[in-house]
Amino acid sequence: MGVTATTGTYRFGLFRLDARGTGVSRLDDDGAWIPVAIGARARDLLSLFVRRNGETLPRDEIMQAVWPGVAVEESNLTVQIFALRRALDQAHVGPSCIQTISGRGYRFLPTVTLESADAISDNPVTARPAPAPDRRQRLSIIVAPFKSLSDDPDSLLLADTITEQLTGDLARLPGTVVMAHAVLGVDCRASHLIQGSVRGTAALTRVNVQLIDRETGTHLWAEWFDVAPASTADARDEIAGRLLRTLTVRLIEDANRRIEAVPAPEWTCDDLLLRGRALSSRPLSAANRSAAISCYQQALTIDPASIGARLGIAAVLVSNIMEGWSQSALPDSARAEQLLLDVLRDDADLSDGYLYMGSLRRMQGRLVDARIELEIAVVLAPNSPVAYSQLGATLVFLGQPEAAMPHFEKSLRLAPHDRTTPVNHFYLGLCHMMLGDTEEAIAFLRKGRSGNPRLFYIHMLLAAALGLKGELNEAAAALRHAIQLQPEIGSFAGIRARYENRAAPRFHALCENSVTPGLRLAGLPE
């Protein structure tokens, strides 16, 4: 029988939860309690589990308890179960704290005890205040609960979703502490505060967000954007994912600014990982990639077991191969593959590990394997624009442009102004060319070229599209630019050497009826 009291504090393993569900903390190696960053819905769910620990709770009963009087999709419960497992399971070895009972529901396995308020106050092991940021702790973040400025259920759920996803996902950044919003006060010295609001109408939903430097009071970034009413779980997750992507880039750039103010010999492994992430988040270029891999290499020297450093190096190597910037593609491919195998051995739930392994498999011509890896990446990180983009690219090279296009469109919705945006425009242009819509292809390719003129393949495909349209002078100029950026594609023989073993026969057949004739008209020699 589970614990049913509503006062005091629940203890289970290394964790404790205030019986009112206001805060979760974990006992660290120094015997002090540190806050655990989980969202409000996840805390409500945990509160239910500890009160009923050992019991099998049906899904519909959990839904009614955690979302009383509100109709929500079951995927919301799946998200919260995942968030709790991620927060609680890292502190022990063995099966998850939350057991899935097939066809029935869930059971909370740890033994739960209830401490009275008096017992807690006399306990010599007491909670310590949230850590104050110093120059070695670049990011300590408070995510204040997003406010719903209207009473409709969709806005209330969206505000909760944004708060929970930001709280959980930002905590995974290297060198980052995400504090529970309950610690916000005069004694809290968090470096950053994220706050915002949601207002829904019948026609649209407006999301406002602010990123504040708490040490100076400076607004580092503020923005609002309008979206279609978020009436489904997928729509809410998509909006939260879009916001997370933008905020992550802003936070990493600000952390990098703080790191650069410190002498390089004092940089920690986490500092170098953040610098690598900052450089990798900037517009795609060989220089940014080279600087990023240097940071990751230094981090790996400090900590040879660092998953972040190994993943960062592999990501840059794979990206260089894709962009044609690798000076030794075969050795880089072999090293990236070994690094990714090691990363996934150490963390089998790391979505970026599957993302870059899938991207590498695509470059190796192992398209079926690539598709499997990337589908796993999307399941583990359903709001990753890069994962959707790479899955779409794999479908393109399998010769399935119709199936690929929704993935690029999803990626653009998640990251409409991102370094991935020009790549998505390129692939949408390629899909439209394969499907015979040259005008639409040209429109997407011009957008891609404007977004990043350093990507040779955009100029090359634009040359082909313009050739088909009969704009031969502009086509020839675009082709010359592509060859200047990537001399090895200066002939059909060079293109075949680069792509022949990386695509399915149907892809080549579609290109023979679209891209190839356009490049001949643009003046590409055999």
Secondary structure, 3 states (H helix, E strand, C coil): CCCCCCCCEEEECCEEEECCCCCEEEECCCCCEEECCCCHHHHHHHHHHHHCCCCEEEHHHHHHHHCCCCCCCCHHHHHHHHHHHHHHHHHCCCCCCEEEECCCEEEECCCCEEECHHHHHHCCCCECCCCCCCCCCCEEEEECCCEECCCCHHHHHHHHHHHHHHHHHHCCCCCEEEECHHHCCCCCCCCEEEEEEEEECCCCEEEEEEEEECCCCEEEEEEEEEECCCCCHHHHHHHHHHHHHHHHHHHHHHHHHHHHCCCHHHCCHHHHHHHHHHHHHCCCCHHHHHHHHHHHHHHHHHCCCCHHHHHHHHHHHHHHHHHCCCCCHHHHHHHHHHHHHHHHHHCCCCHHHHHHHHHHHHHCCCHHHHHHHHHHHHHHCCCCHHHHHHHHHHHHHCCCHHHHHHHHHHHHHHCCCCCCHHHHHHHHHHHHHHCCCHHHHHHHHHHHHHHCCCCHHHHHHHHHHHHHHCCHHHHHHHHHHHHHHCHHHCCHHHHHHHHHHHCCHHHHHHHHCCHHHHHHHHCCCC
